[in-house]
Amino acid sequence: MKKYIIAAGLLTILNTGCQENFLEVIPETQLVSSVFFKTESDFLQAVNAAYVPLRSIFNDRAWKLGEMHSDNTHYARNRLFGAVDNTQNLADFCIPVSNGLTTNDNVLQQYRQDYLIIARTNEILSRIDGVDFDAASKANLKGQTLFLRAFAYFELVRYFGKAPMHLEPVTSREGASKPLSNAEELYAQIKSDLEAAIPLLPAKSKQQAGRATSGAAAMLLANLYMVQKNWSDAEVLLKSIVDSGEYSLMPDYNNAFSETTSNKNNAESIFEVQYMEGSAGLNGNQIYQFIPTPISAQELAPITGTSNPQAISGENNNVPTPDIIAAYESGDKRKDISIGWVTLSASLRADKVYPYIKKYARKHTFHNNTGQNWPVYRYAEVLLFLAEALNEQGKGAQALPYLNQVRRRAGLADATETATGALREIIFKERRVELAFENKRWFDLVRTGRVREFIEPYGQRVKADPVKYYYPDAATVPPSNAFTVLDDYYPLPAVEADLSPNF
């Protein structure tokens, strides 16, 4: 018997069959494959379910693996709370590794959530062409499904550099154990899925808000090309997004990010993960994971605006480093929008003032229940990618107008440098501050081959002055193996290796 989760963990399909062909019983309390995947509504429910893991990924994992595992953020150490190894060893670059495997639970959960998307999309793609319903709706749903599968595989290849590639539903235990595909094989499949998805998907103005669009698929494929350093093909796709007229920069950087109940999927949004505050289980709580602690209810209230603020103890994460704070140019409007400051009266540090990620601190109603969406791709990144792709082809003068659109909104003077090397550095630095805390920094370091160039000296600074990096005092220091695991890719999860002979 095979289970398929169809909608937010509430709807289950059981694929049952009678081996003897004597009798087939359809359970009356559950939907089964013999009665599901028969109508347009069924496929809509299944596609909705394929989006669901994104909420967990971006609420709980992506910021740990893509932002705190960089020089942009660190954790706020609280020795009274004890160690939180699965998170701290990501920030300290000392995750346990043995034979290419790790026991880190954050790595495991990210891996599983991506494969949950893949399992659901494979089931849809294996059935949708065999069911007759409205052609335009079918094309749209199929395009979204291809986008989501490509998105999940793109995450896997960026995190691990290799992964098993499943393109059909798994129907047996043996079928679940696939050999590892290398990066180039995964890239080829991602490209194939996205090239198929782009013509099937409507433009943003014709798509239901929050769903994948032709622009989102083009951006994901352009991102793949940027990783591959396929500058010319990336340029073509990025220009198609610019020329579509579907997107624009919000005049105020603060408004590029949604509120908890409004400003969602705005003009700058290419693709964002949807959250909804309330009791339906669709909410997030990122700011509560990010805010430094211990924080009293009175100290938290001005940040969250809730009617029932509650004190938070423990040890929180994703605290902006002195390095990212110093990265902003004088007069950059984004700094005060992205980073706030809070005084924690119960902190063990002599300096009780901490920075926090302010850009996601949107006022909401109830404690630990937020509804602002998470920006995966914004139009600002289209412009920066396009500037980078042009510059890498020796077209520095053509790159500047796209770069300077982003800088002008930030209140900065236009860049004028056109030499490839110098402009490359300007764009690289601009991405850091424009996209700060959006889980881009680690991937930028990897794709540009600069992990050791930045993380080794960053690690030296943390170890030389732990108090500056939010340790409570000079007696509390990073572990002895901090900043010793500087690989471009994460090890594969050890638990999964127990289930497969191919790891």
Number of C-alpha atoms within 10 A of each C-alpha: 9 14 13 21 17 22 17 17 10 8 14 18 19 18 17 16 15 9 8 7 7 6 9 11 8 16 10 7 7 11 18 19 18 13 12 15 22 16 14 17 12 15 23 20 15 25 23 18 23 26 23 20 20 24 19 16 19 22 21 18 22 21 22 25 21 20 25 28 25 27 24 27 28 26 25 25 30 22 14 10 11 10 14 12 15 16 23 24 21 27 26 24 20 18 25 17 16 11 9 13 17 20 18 22 16 19 25 18 16 24 21 16 19 21 20 22 24 26 20 23 28 20 18 24 20 12 12 19 12 10 13 11 14 10 9 12 15 19 18 23 26 24 26 29 28 28 29 26 27 27 20 22 25 24 16 23 20 20 23 19 20 21 22 18 18 18 15 15 18 15 12 10 9 10 11 14 19 15 15 15 16 15 17 13 14 22 22 11 18 24 18 14 21 27 17 16 27 23 16 21 27 21 18 23 12 9 14 11 15 18 21 28 28 24 24 26 29 24 26 24 28 27 21 19 20 21 18 13 15 16 20 17 14 26 22 14 22 27 13 14 22 17 10 12 9 16 21 16 19 17 12 13 19 17 17 22 25 22 20 23 16 12 14 25 23 20 18 24 26 30 26 25 23 22 24 17 20 15 8 7 11 17 21 25 18 22 24 19 18 23 27 32 26 21 21 17 15 11 17 23 18 13 19 22 16 18 11 12 20 17 14 17 15 18 22 22 24 26 24 28 23 16 14 17 17 10 14 17 15 10 12 18 19 22 22 15 17 22 20 16 15 18 17 19 15 12 19 17 18 9 15 14 15 21 19 23 23 20 24 25 25 18 18 21 17 16 19 19 23 28 25 29 28 24 22 17 20 24 24 26 21 25 25 24 26 28 26 29 27 22 24 19 14 15 16 23 16 14 24 24 16 19 26 19 16 22 20 15 17 20 13 16 12 14 15 12 14 17 13 18 13 12 23 19 12 15 19 17 14 19 20 18 21 21 18 22 25 18 23 19 23 23 21 18 19 17 15 12 11 13 19 16 10 12 19 14 13 18 20 13 14 22 19 14 15 19 19 16 22 26 21 21 17 12 9 13 17 19 12 9 13 20 24 13 16 14 11 19 16 22 23 26 24 20 14 17 14 10 13 14 10 12 19
